[in-house]
Amino acid sequence: MHKIKGPIPEHFNSDEKAGAFWDTHSAADYWDEMEEEEMEFDIKRRSFLVPINDRIYQLAKKQAEAKHCKVTQIINTLLDRELVGTK
């Protein structure tokens, strides 16, 4: 049975609504209705995935919870303090 596609809504009320629409629709079905858009990105910040020992992570997590901040903030602060003098 062929599913009839509906129109792309002009606006979505939320990111969740847009996600729900595209979860059930294929962009390939709307290719001729889409317009090419030019974009530029100026990425100023990079992140790296670095494996750490589970014990270290758990200690950082405990400290982050006590300070009401994110684990990444604790780890980055500690690494920054430790490595800043090693240039």
Secondary structure, 3 states (H helix, E strand, C coil): CCCCCCCCCCCCCCHHHHHHHHHHCCHHHHHHHCCCCCCCCCCCCCCCCCCCCHHHHHHHHHHHHHHCCCHHHHHHHHHHHHHCCCC
